[in-house]
Amino acid sequence: MKKLFLLGIFLLLAVGVQAQRLKPCNIYGSVYFVKDKFQADFSVYIEETESFADLVVFREDNALYADKSGVWFIANKIGLADYRVYIETIKGRANFTIHYTDNRSFAGCN
């Protein structure tokens, strides 16, 4: 029982450390949205307004053009993605917040 508890604590710490090392400004390329938080590289909360978001995201239609901060290509298969993302419904549980924009030049960090 004690070993199982310690293993659980280790896994929680490992997931938290990985997400803390990942800076929102460094995220671009292809992403895949997962349904299980434990499969994700990080979790995001979708903000309604741009001013409160950590990262403004533009959805790119071509993976080759997803080459700067906040420009994401949404992959349809997990193996094609650079990052696995979980959408959090509670803001306090997310690693950072995003806001979608229709203008590519607005993409990036706030």
A tleap script that builds the chain and sets N, CA, C and O, in Angstrom:
source leaprc.protein.ff14SB
mol = sequence {
  NMET LYS LYS LEU PHE LEU LEU GLY ILE PHE
  LEU LEU LEU ALA VAL GLY VAL GLN ALA GLN
  ARG LEU LYS PRO CYS ASN ILE TYR GLY SER
  VAL TYR PHE VAL LYS ASP LYS PHE GLN ALA
  ASP PHE SER VAL TYR ILE GLU GLU THR GLU
  SER PHE ALA ASP LEU VAL VAL PHE ARG GLU
  ASP ASN ALA LEU TYR ALA ASP LYS SER GLY
  VAL TRP PHE ILE ALA ASN LYS ILE GLY LEU
  ALA ASP TYR ARG VAL TYR ILE GLU THR ILE
  LYS GLY ARG ALA ASN PHE THR ILE HIE TYR
  THR ASP ASN ARG SER PHE ALA GLY CYS CASN
}
set mol.1.N position { 0.823 -1.196 0.000 }
set mol.1.CA position { 0.000 0.000 0.000 }
set mol.1.C position { 0.868 1.261 0.000 }
set mol.1.O position { 0.599 2.226 -0.716 }
set mol.2.N position { 1.918 1.222 0.825 }
set mol.2.CA position { 2.806 2.378 0.915 }
set mol.2.C position { 3.550 2.595 -0.403 }
set mol.2.O position { 3.760 3.734 -0.819 }
set mol.3.N position { 3.949 1.501 -1.060 }
set mol.3.CA position { 4.653 1.611 -2.342 }
set mol.3.C position { 3.740 2.207 -3.412 }
set mol.3.O position { 4.181 3.016 -4.229 }
set mol.4.N position { 2.489 1.814 -3.406 }
set mol.4.CA position { 1.527 2.340 -4.367 }
set mol.4.C position { 1.311 3.836 -4.143 }
set mol.4.O position { 1.212 4.601 -5.103 }
set mol.5.N position { 1.238 4.248 -2.890 }
set mol.5.CA position { 1.082 5.659 -2.562 }
set mol.5.C position { 2.290 6.461 -3.037 }
set mol.5.O position { 2.132 7.533 -3.621 }
set mol.6.N position { 3.489 5.953 -2.792 }
set mol.6.CA position { 4.703 6.648 -3.222 }
set mol.6.C position { 4.796 6.726 -4.740 }
set mol.6.O position { 5.244 7.734 -5.288 }
set mol.7.N position { 4.376 5.669 -5.416 }
set mol.7.CA position { 4.368 5.681 -6.881 }
set mol.7.C position { 3.406 6.751 -7.401 }
set mol.7.O position { 3.721 7.455 -8.360 }
set mol.8.N position { 2.253 6.871 -6.782 }
set mol.8.CA position { 1.283 7.895 -7.173 }
set mol.8.C position { 1.833 9.301 -6.971 }
set mol.8.O position { 1.651 10.163 -7.830 }
set mol.9.N position { 2.498 9.541 -5.858 }
set mol.9.CA position { 3.108 10.854 -5.597 }
set mol.9.C position { 4.187 11.142 -6.634 }
set mol.9.O position { 4.273 12.261 -7.138 }
set mol.10.N position { 5.005 10.156 -6.957 }
set mol.10.CA position { 6.057 10.336 -7.956 }
set mol.10.C position { 5.471 10.699 -9.320 }
set mol.10.O position { 5.978 11.602 -9.986 }
set mol.11.N position { 4.416 10.010 -9.741 }
set mol.11.CA position { 3.791 10.301 -11.032 }
set mol.11.C position { 3.199 11.697 -11.075 }
set mol.11.O position { 3.320 12.391 -12.084 }
set mol.12.N position { 2.560 12.117 -9.990 }
set mol.12.CA position { 2.000 13.465 -9.951 }
set mol.12.C position { 3.099 14.519 -10.030 }
set mol.12.O position { 2.946 15.524 -10.724 }
set mol.13.N position { 4.188 14.299 -9.333 }
set mol.13.CA position { 5.301 15.250 -9.377 }
set mol.13.C position { 5.944 15.283 -10.757 }
set mol.13.O position { 6.308 16.353 -11.244 }
set mol.14.N position { 6.085 14.136 -11.387 }
set mol.14.CA position { 6.706 14.073 -12.712 }
set mol.14.C position { 5.864 14.824 -13.740 }
set mol.14.O position { 6.414 15.542 -14.574 }
set mol.15.N position { 4.559 14.673 -13.697 }
set mol.15.CA position { 3.678 15.379 -14.631 }
set mol.15.C position { 3.737 16.878 -14.367 }
set mol.15.O position { 3.778 17.662 -15.315 }
set mol.16.N position { 3.743 17.294 -13.107 }
set mol.16.CA position { 3.798 18.710 -12.758 }
set mol.16.C position { 5.103 19.361 -13.175 }
set mol.16.O position { 5.102 20.494 -13.656 }
set mol.17.N position { 6.217 18.663 -12.999 }
set mol.17.CA position { 7.520 19.211 -13.376 }
set mol.17.C position { 7.612 19.373 -14.883 }
set mol.17.O position { 8.138 20.380 -15.357 }
set mol.18.N position { 7.120 18.422 -15.639 }
set mol.18.CA position { 7.157 18.510 -17.104 }
set mol.18.C position { 6.375 19.725 -17.580 }
set mol.18.O position { 6.848 20.454 -18.452 }
set mol.19.N position { 5.205 19.954 -17.036 }
set mol.19.CA position { 4.383 21.075 -17.464 }
set mol.19.C position { 4.996 22.411 -17.042 }
set mol.19.O position { 4.846 23.408 -17.748 }
set mol.20.N position { 5.688 22.440 -15.895 }
set mol.20.CA position { 6.300 23.679 -15.441 }
set mol.20.C position { 7.470 24.080 -16.329 }
set mol.20.O position { 7.717 25.271 -16.519 }
set mol.21.N position { 8.188 23.114 -16.870 }
set mol.21.CA position { 9.316 23.417 -17.744 }
set mol.21.C position { 8.865 23.966 -19.092 }
set mol.21.O position { 9.622 24.663 -19.767 }
set mol.22.N position { 7.655 23.657 -19.479 }
set mol.22.CA position { 7.133 24.053 -20.768 }
set mol.22.C position { 6.585 25.475 -20.680 }
set mol.22.O position { 5.641 25.731 -19.933 }
set mol.23.N position { 7.163 26.386 -21.428 }
set mol.23.CA position { 6.737 27.777 -21.437 }
set mol.23.C position { 5.724 27.992 -22.560 }
set mol.23.O position { 5.950 27.534 -23.680 }
set mol.24.N position { 4.623 28.671 -22.287 }
set mol.24.CA position { 3.608 28.892 -23.320 }
set mol.24.C position { 4.173 29.577 -24.568 }
set mol.24.O position { 3.731 29.298 -25.682 }
set mol.25.N position { 5.131 30.457 -24.387 }
set mol.25.CA position { 5.687 31.199 -25.527 }
set mol.25.C position { 6.468 30.300 -26.484 }
set mol.25.O position { 6.684 30.674 -27.637 }
set mol.26.N position { 6.887 29.141 -26.031 }
set mol.26.CA position { 7.681 28.232 -26.853 }
set mol.26.C position { 6.839 27.195 -27.584 }
set mol.26.O position { 7.386 26.318 -28.252 }
set mol.27.N position { 5.535 27.281 -27.471 }
set mol.27.CA position { 4.674 26.247 -28.040 }
set mol.27.C position { 4.145 26.675 -29.403 }
set mol.27.O position { 3.436 27.674 -29.529 }
set mol.28.N position { 4.501 25.907 -30.403 }
set mol.28.CA position { 3.995 26.076 -31.760 }
set mol.28.C position { 4.132 24.740 -32.464 }
set mol.28.O position { 4.787 23.829 -31.958 }
set mol.29.N position { 3.524 24.623 -33.614 }
set mol.29.CA position { 3.576 23.362 -34.349 }
set mol.29.C position { 2.259 22.633 -34.263 }
set mol.29.O position { 1.200 23.248 -34.138 }
set mol.30.N position { 2.330 21.322 -34.330 }
set mol.30.CA position { 1.103 20.529 -34.342 }
set mol.30.C position { 0.732 20.081 -32.935 }
set mol.30.O position { 1.586 19.669 -32.151 }
set mol.31.N position { -0.547 20.169 -32.634 }
set mol.31.CA position { -1.065 19.749 -31.333 }
set mol.31.C position { -2.220 18.777 -31.541 }
set mol.31.O position { -2.926 18.813 -32.548 }
set mol.32.N position { -2.381 17.920 -30.562 }
set mol.32.CA position { -3.487 16.955 -30.565 }
set mol.32.C position { -4.193 17.082 -29.229 }
set mol.32.O position { -3.547 17.062 -28.181 }
set mol.33.N position { -5.506 17.211 -29.254 }
set mol.33.CA position { -6.275 17.343 -28.029 }
set mol.33.C position { -6.658 15.958 -27.508 }
set mol.33.O position { -7.319 15.181 -28.197 }
set mol.34.N position { -6.231 15.668 -26.286 }
set mol.34.CA position { -6.523 14.376 -25.660 }
set mol.34.C position { -7.679 14.539 -24.683 }
set mol.34.O position { -7.977 15.643 -24.226 }
set mol.35.N position { -8.322 13.421 -24.372 }
set mol.35.CA position { -9.455 13.431 -23.446 }
set mol.35.C position { -9.044 13.056 -22.026 }
set mol.35.O position { -9.805 13.265 -21.081 }
set mol.36.N position { -7.843 12.504 -21.874 }
set mol.36.CA position { -7.330 12.107 -20.570 }
set mol.36.C position { -6.182 13.030 -20.185 }
set mol.36.O position { -5.189 13.118 -20.908 }
set mol.37.N position { -6.307 13.706 -19.071 }
set mol.37.CA position { -5.299 14.677 -18.638 }
set mol.37.C position { -3.927 14.045 -18.441 }
set mol.37.O position { -2.908 14.709 -18.630 }
set mol.38.N position { -3.890 12.791 -18.069 }
set mol.38.CA position { -2.614 12.126 -17.806 }
set mol.38.C position { -1.860 11.769 -19.083 }
set mol.38.O position { -0.681 11.422 -19.023 }
set mol.39.N position { -2.519 11.849 -20.230 }
set mol.39.CA position { -1.846 11.643 -21.512 }
set mol.39.C position { -1.273 12.945 -22.072 }
set mol.39.O position { -0.502 12.923 -23.031 }
set mol.40.N position { -1.646 14.068 -21.479 }
set mol.40.CA position { -1.293 15.374 -22.030 }
set mol.40.C position { 0.086 15.841 -21.584 }
set mol.40.O position { 0.554 15.509 -20.495 }
set mol.41.N position { 0.723 16.620 -22.455 }
set mol.41.CA position { 1.968 17.292 -22.095 }
set mol.41.C position { 1.682 18.494 -21.203 }
set mol.41.O position { 2.492 18.848 -20.347 }
set mol.42.N position { 0.529 19.117 -21.409 }
set mol.42.CA position { 0.094 20.242 -20.591 }
set mol.42.C position { -1.403 20.424 -20.756 }
set mol.42.O position { -2.014 19.888 -21.681 }
set mol.43.N position { -1.987 21.193 -19.838 }
set mol.43.CA position { -3.419 21.480 -19.916 }
set mol.43.C position { -3.624 22.981 -20.086 }
set mol.43.O position { -2.849 23.792 -19.580 }
set mol.44.N position { -4.685 23.331 -20.810 }
set mol.44.CA position { -4.988 24.736 -21.073 }
set mol.44.C position { -6.430 25.031 -20.710 }
set mol.44.O position { -7.294 24.154 -20.715 }
set mol.45.N position { -6.657 26.278 -20.398 }
set mol.45.CA position { -8.008 26.787 -20.194 }
set mol.45.C position { -8.247 27.812 -21.288 }
set mol.45.O position { -7.387 28.658 -21.534 }
set mol.46.N position { -9.391 27.757 -21.950 }
set mol.46.CA position { -9.682 28.672 -23.046 }
set mol.46.C position { -10.374 29.913 -22.491 }
set mol.46.O position { -11.494 29.849 -21.984 }
set mol.47.N position { -9.680 31.038 -22.601 }
set mol.47.CA position { -10.196 32.334 -22.138 }
set mol.47.C position { -11.138 32.930 -23.179 }
set mol.47.O position { -10.971 32.721 -24.381 }
set mol.48.N position { -12.115 33.664 -22.701 }
set mol.48.CA position { -13.051 34.350 -23.592 }
set mol.48.C position { -12.431 35.614 -24.188 }
set mol.48.O position { -12.744 35.984 -25.319 }
set mol.49.N position { -11.563 36.269 -23.439 }
set mol.49.CA position { -10.961 37.514 -23.907 }
set mol.49.C position { -9.449 37.358 -24.049 }
set mol.49.O position { -8.804 36.638 -23.286 }
set mol.50.N position { -8.914 38.039 -25.028 }
set mol.50.CA position { -7.487 37.951 -25.336 }
set mol.50.C position { -6.618 38.529 -24.227 }
set mol.50.O position { -5.527 38.021 -23.972 }
set mol.51.N position { -7.077 39.565 -23.576 }
set mol.51.CA position { -6.249 40.258 -22.588 }
set mol.51.C position { -5.934 39.419 -21.356 }
set mol.51.O position { -4.949 39.695 -20.671 }
set mol.52.N position { -6.732 38.414 -21.056 }
set mol.52.CA position { -6.497 37.578 -19.880 }
set mol.52.C position { -5.748 36.281 -20.203 }
set mol.52.O position { -5.432 35.515 -19.293 }
set mol.53.N position { -5.467 36.030 -21.458 }
set mol.53.CA position { -4.826 34.778 -21.870 }
set mol.53.C position { -3.307 34.889 -21.798 }
set mol.53.O position { -2.741 35.955 -22.044 }
set mol.54.N position { -2.655 33.782 -21.459 }
set mol.54.CA position { -1.196 33.721 -21.476 }
set mol.54.C position { -0.665 33.614 -22.894 }
set mol.54.O position { 0.407 34.132 -23.207 }
set mol.55.N position { -1.421 32.939 -23.751 }
set mol.55.CA position { -1.003 32.703 -25.128 }
set mol.55.C position { -2.190 32.891 -26.068 }
set mol.55.O position { -3.271 32.349 -25.837 }
set mol.56.N position { -1.975 33.661 -27.125 }
set mol.56.CA position { -3.003 33.835 -28.157 }
set mol.56.C position { -2.674 32.858 -29.281 }
set mol.56.O position { -1.561 32.858 -29.807 }
set mol.57.N position { -3.649 32.025 -29.646 }
set mol.57.CA position { -3.422 30.926 -30.579 }
set mol.57.C position { -4.167 31.162 -31.890 }
set mol.57.O position { -5.341 31.531 -31.908 }
set mol.58.N position { -3.448 30.938 -32.973 }
set mol.58.CA position { -4.047 30.965 -34.309 }
set mol.58.C position { -4.035 29.541 -34.840 }
set mol.58.O position { -3.000 28.875 -34.796 }
set mol.59.N position { -5.172 29.062 -35.344 }
set mol.59.CA position { -5.268 27.711 -35.914 }
set mol.59.C position { -4.825 27.758 -37.372 }
set mol.59.O position { -5.486 28.353 -38.223 }
set mol.60.N position { -3.704 27.124 -37.634 }
set mol.60.CA position { -3.132 27.077 -38.976 }
set mol.60.C position { -3.671 25.858 -39.704 }
set mol.60.O position { -3.833 24.794 -39.107 }
set mol.61.N position { -3.949 26.009 -40.990 }
set mol.61.CA position { -4.476 24.901 -41.788 }
set mol.61.C position { -3.388 23.972 -42.315 }
set mol.61.O position { -3.677 22.841 -42.703 }
set mol.62.N position { -2.151 24.434 -42.334 }
set mol.62.CA position { -1.030 23.658 -42.858 }
set mol.62.C position { 0.039 23.532 -41.784 }
set mol.62.O position { 0.480 24.536 -41.226 }
set mol.63.N position { 0.456 22.309 -41.493 }
set mol.63.CA position { 1.443 22.074 -40.436 }
set mol.63.C position { 2.779 22.759 -40.731 }
set mol.63.O position { 3.488 23.139 -39.799 }
set mol.64.N position { 3.130 22.919 -41.986 }
set mol.64.CA position { 4.401 23.545 -42.342 }
set mol.64.C position { 4.453 25.017 -41.959 }
set mol.64.O position { 5.539 25.561 -41.758 }
set mol.65.N position { 3.302 25.669 -41.854 }
set mol.65.CA position { 3.261 27.091 -41.520 }
set mol.65.C position { 3.063 27.357 -40.028 }
set mol.65.O position { 3.009 28.512 -39.607 }
set mol.66.N position { 2.958 26.319 -39.243 }
set mol.66.CA position { 2.842 26.478 -37.790 }
set mol.66.C position { 4.246 26.589 -37.205 }
set mol.66.O position { 4.745 25.667 -36.561 }
set mol.67.N position { 4.870 27.744 -37.447 }
set mol.67.CA position { 6.299 27.881 -37.177 }
set mol.67.C position { 6.663 29.044 -36.266 }
set mol.67.O position { 7.825 29.447 -36.217 }
set mol.68.N position { 5.684 29.590 -35.540 }
set mol.68.CA position { 6.001 30.646 -34.587 }
set mol.68.C position { 5.107 30.503 -33.363 }
set mol.68.O position { 4.107 29.785 -33.394 }
set mol.69.N position { 5.465 31.171 -32.319 }
set mol.69.CA position { 4.750 31.080 -31.056 }
set mol.69.C position { 3.260 31.327 -31.230 }
set mol.69.O position { 2.852 32.331 -31.812 }
set mol.70.N position { 2.453 30.405 -30.720 }
set mol.70.CA position { 1.007 30.545 -30.764 }
set mol.70.C position { 0.340 30.095 -32.048 }
set mol.70.O position { -0.886 30.141 -32.151 }
set mol.71.N position { 1.111 29.664 -33.024 }
set mol.71.CA position { 0.528 29.167 -34.272 }
set mol.71.C position { 0.468 27.651 -34.175 }
set mol.71.O position { 1.500 26.982 -34.132 }
set mol.72.N position { -0.744 27.116 -34.141 }
set mol.72.CA position { -0.955 25.682 -33.934 }
set mol.72.C position { -1.658 25.073 -35.139 }
set mol.72.O position { -2.595 25.642 -35.697 }
set mol.73.N position { -1.175 23.905 -35.517 }
set mol.73.CA position { -1.879 23.050 -36.473 }
set mol.73.C position { -2.525 21.945 -35.655 }
set mol.73.O position { -1.843 21.261 -34.893 }
set mol.74.N position { -3.815 21.765 -35.802 }
set mol.74.CA position { -4.532 20.744 -35.031 }
set mol.74.C position { -4.415 19.413 -35.763 }
set mol.74.O position { -5.007 19.223 -36.825 }
set mol.75.N position { -3.643 18.492 -35.182 }
set mol.75.CA position { -3.422 17.181 -35.785 }
set mol.75.C position { -4.631 16.283 -35.532 }
set mol.75.O position { -5.300 16.392 -34.504 }
set mol.76.N position { -4.895 15.402 -36.480 }
set mol.76.CA position { -6.034 14.489 -36.319 }
set mol.76.C position { -5.608 13.126 -35.770 }
set mol.76.O position { -6.450 12.274 -35.487 }
set mol.77.N position { -4.288 12.927 -35.620 }
set mol.77.CA position { -3.768 11.691 -35.025 }
set mol.77.C position { -2.691 12.050 -34.018 }
set mol.77.O position { -1.900 12.967 -34.239 }
set mol.78.N position { -2.668 11.324 -32.915 }
set mol.78.CA position { -1.748 11.639 -31.830 }
set mol.78.C position { -0.283 11.487 -32.245 }
set mol.78.O position { 0.580 12.208 -31.745 }
set mol.79.N position { -0.003 10.564 -33.144 }
set mol.79.CA position { 1.364 10.338 -33.577 }
set mol.79.C position { 1.930 11.448 -34.438 }
set mol.79.O position { 3.146 11.532 -34.611 }
set mol.80.N position { 1.080 12.300 -34.982 }
set mol.80.CA position { 1.526 13.399 -35.836 }
set mol.80.C position { 1.740 14.697 -35.065 }
set mol.80.O position { 2.154 15.699 -35.648 }
set mol.81.N position { 1.466 14.691 -33.772 }
set mol.81.CA position { 1.504 15.922 -32.980 }
set mol.81.C position { 2.839 16.128 -32.283 }
set mol.81.O position { 3.498 15.179 -31.858 }
set mol.82.N position { 3.217 17.395 -32.179 }
set mol.82.CA position { 4.382 17.773 -31.378 }
set mol.82.C position { 4.023 17.811 -29.900 }
set mol.82.O position { 4.847 17.495 -29.042 }
set mol.83.N position { 2.783 18.201 -29.608 }
set mol.83.CA position { 2.301 18.326 -28.231 }
set mol.83.C position { 0.922 17.702 -28.105 }
set mol.83.O position { 0.114 17.730 -29.033 }
set mol.84.N position { 0.674 17.131 -26.912 }
set mol.84.CA position { -0.654 16.627 -26.566 }
set mol.84.C position { -1.247 17.578 -25.537 }
set mol.84.O position { -0.623 17.861 -24.515 }
set mol.85.N position { -2.449 18.070 -25.807 }
set mol.85.CA position { -3.051 19.121 -24.991 }
set mol.85.C position { -4.380 18.639 -24.419 }
set mol.85.O position { -5.177 17.997 -25.103 }
set mol.86.N position { -4.592 18.965 -23.156 }
set mol.86.CA position { -5.867 18.685 -22.498 }
set mol.86.C position { -6.556 20.016 -22.222 }
set mol.86.O position { -5.937 20.935 -21.687 }
set mol.87.N position { -7.830 20.126 -22.582 }
set mol.87.CA position { -8.593 21.342 -22.318 }
set mol.87.C position { -9.244 21.220 -20.950 }
set mol.87.O position { -10.086 20.352 -20.718 }
set mol.88.N position { -8.840 22.097 -20.059 }
set mol.88.CA position { -9.317 22.108 -18.679 }
set mol.88.C position { -10.568 22.987 -18.583 }
set mol.88.O position { -10.640 24.046 -19.206 }
set mol.89.N position { -11.543 22.540 -17.803 }
set mol.89.CA position { -12.774 23.313 -17.637 }
set mol.89.C position { -12.695 24.261 -16.434 }
set mol.89.O position { -13.496 25.188 -16.310 }
set mol.90.N position { -11.731 24.019 -15.562 }
set mol.90.CA position { -11.536 24.872 -14.388 }
set mol.90.C position { -10.199 25.598 -14.559 }
set mol.90.O position { -9.151 24.963 -14.674 }
set mol.91.N position { -10.246 26.912 -14.575 }
set mol.91.CA position { -9.061 27.727 -14.882 }
set mol.91.C position { -7.892 27.451 -13.933 }
set mol.91.O position { -6.744 27.397 -14.375 }
set mol.92.N position { -8.158 27.281 -12.675 }
set mol.92.CA position { -7.106 27.073 -11.689 }
set mol.92.C position { -6.334 25.772 -11.853 }
set mol.92.O position { -5.234 25.640 -11.318 }
set mol.93.N position { -6.877 24.833 -12.567 }
set mol.93.CA position { -6.206 23.545 -12.772 }
set mol.93.C position { -5.343 23.514 -14.029 }
set mol.93.O position { -4.557 22.585 -14.213 }
set mol.94.N position { -5.478 24.516 -14.894 }
set mol.94.CA position { -4.734 24.547 -16.151 }
set mol.94.C position { -3.305 25.028 -15.932 }
set mol.94.O position { -3.034 25.797 -15.010 }
set mol.95.N position { -2.398 24.570 -16.786 }
set mol.95.CA position { -1.016 25.040 -16.740 }
set mol.95.C position { -0.911 26.479 -17.223 }
set mol.95.O position { -0.115 27.259 -16.701 }
set mol.96.N position { -1.714 26.828 -18.221 }
set mol.96.CA position { -1.799 28.200 -18.694 }
set mol.96.C position { -3.076 28.381 -19.497 }
set mol.96.O position { -3.783 27.415 -19.782 }
set mol.97.N position { -3.368 29.630 -19.863 }
set mol.97.CA position { -4.599 29.947 -20.566 }
set mol.97.C position { -4.305 30.360 -22.005 }
set mol.97.O position { -3.248 30.911 -22.312 }
set mol.98.N position { -5.278 30.076 -22.882 }
set mol.98.CA position { -5.138 30.457 -24.285 }
set mol.98.C position { -6.398 31.183 -24.737 }
set mol.98.O position { -7.453 31.082 -24.111 }
set mol.99.N position { -6.266 31.910 -25.825 }
set mol.99.CA position { -7.400 32.545 -26.491 }
set mol.99.C position { -7.178 32.372 -27.980 }
set mol.99.O position { -6.076 32.612 -28.474 }
set mol.100.N position { -8.208 31.958 -28.702 }
set mol.100.CA position { -8.095 31.780 -30.146 }
set mol.100.C position { -8.325 33.108 -30.860 }
set mol.100.O position { -9.189 33.896 -30.475 }
set mol.101.N position { -7.539 33.340 -31.906 }
set mol.101.CA position { -7.684 34.532 -32.733 }
set mol.101.C position { -7.856 34.123 -34.192 }
set mol.101.O position { -7.425 33.046 -34.603 }
set mol.102.N position { -8.486 34.992 -34.961 }
set mol.102.CA position { -8.664 34.748 -36.394 }
set mol.102.C position { -7.563 35.402 -37.224 }
set mol.102.O position { -7.513 35.231 -38.443 }
set mol.103.N position { -6.686 36.146 -36.565 }
set mol.103.CA position { -5.632 36.875 -37.247 }
set mol.103.C position { -4.267 36.296 -36.857 }
set mol.103.O position { -3.894 36.327 -35.684 }
set mol.104.N position { -3.527 35.771 -37.828 }
set mol.104.CA position { -2.239 35.132 -37.550 }
set mol.104.C position { -1.239 36.064 -36.896 }
set mol.104.O position { -0.439 35.630 -36.067 }
set mol.105.N position { -1.272 37.329 -37.253 }
set mol.105.CA position { -0.293 38.262 -36.701 }
set mol.105.C position { -0.526 38.560 -35.219 }
set mol.105.O position { 0.372 39.091 -34.565 }
set mol.106.N position { -1.685 38.241 -34.671 }
set mol.106.CA position { -1.958 38.442 -33.259 }
set mol.106.C position { -1.503 37.262 -32.390 }
set mol.106.O position { -1.519 37.362 -31.163 }
set mol.107.N position { -1.104 36.160 -33.006 }
set mol.107.CA position { -0.694 34.968 -32.263 }
set mol.107.C position { 0.600 35.218 -31.509 }
set mol.107.O position { 1.481 35.937 -31.981 }
set mol.108.N position { 0.705 34.615 -30.332 }
set mol.108.CA position { 1.929 34.723 -29.534 }
set mol.108.C position { 1.616 34.989 -28.075 }
set mol.108.O position { 0.466 34.899 -27.645 }
set mol.109.N position { 2.649 35.316 -27.323 }
set mol.109.CA position { 2.509 35.550 -25.878 }
set mol.109.C position { 1.956 36.919 -25.578 }
set mol.109.O position { 2.165 37.880 -26.318 }
set mol.110.N position { 1.233 36.983 -24.456 }
set mol.110.CA position { 0.761 38.266 -23.929 }
set mol.110.C position { 1.670 38.709 -22.817 }
set mol.110.O position { 1.455 39.769 -22.229 }
savepdb mol mol.pdb
quit
